[in-house]
Amino acid sequence: MDGITIALSKGRIFDETLPLLAAAGIEPLENPESSRRLILPTNREHVRVLIVRATDTPTYVQYGAADLGVAGKDVLLEHGSDGLYQPIDLGIARCRMMVAVPAGFDYQSAVRQGARLKVASKYLNIAREHFAAKGVHVDLIKLYGSMELAPLAGLADAIVDLVSTGSTLKANNLVACEHIMDISSRLIVNQAALKLKREALAPILAAIAGVVQQ
């Protein structure tokens, strides 16, 4: 039997994918939070899990280092999804892509008046498309760390970031002022593996789809 490699990122995606894998009879034998290993064995001899950075998941699957993986819609839009089959929206790791500004900043008025806004984000492609579609002129600033600091330090007028509960925004005196899109995680599959390992992959995909559709 062909071996199957699954790429997952630590944290919420890993935790929320576990029940889906369990439905397919797959259980990692180690917890990535406590294990130093980046390749985890599972209860199935021919199935292993790669622990990768969330933004790297599509790359591992695209180039065939993993046969399938789980990636957020934000990552797929930002980093591209060429050569990837996306059969299932898993509906997990849900959050929203939002524009947020300091409390008291009149975002709508600034936009109406045609102000050129400075916007910080790690999601430059998503931000660029959003503001271009609205006809709003922005200077985009790429950041990798905490977005909330940018407006507080005077680096940017607004941020584009993922919002889950909104508690981090509130703690930093920021407010979400515009909804860009809802985000959830997708199952992604290497297109070559789908053909070459169909016999091994088909039952896994069917089992996961069955759980998601319930």
Secondary structure, DSSP 8 states (H G I E B T S, - for coil): ---EEEEE-TTHHHHHHHHHHHHTT--BSS-TTT---SEEEBSSTTEEEEE--GGGHHHHHHTTSSSEEEEEHHHHHHH--TTEEEEEE---S-EEEEEEEETT--HHHHHHTT--EEEEES-HHHHHHHHHHHT--EEEEE-SS-TTHHHHTTS-SEEEEEESSSHHHHHTTEEEEEEEEEE-EEEEEEHHHHHHTHHHHHHHHHHHHHHHT-
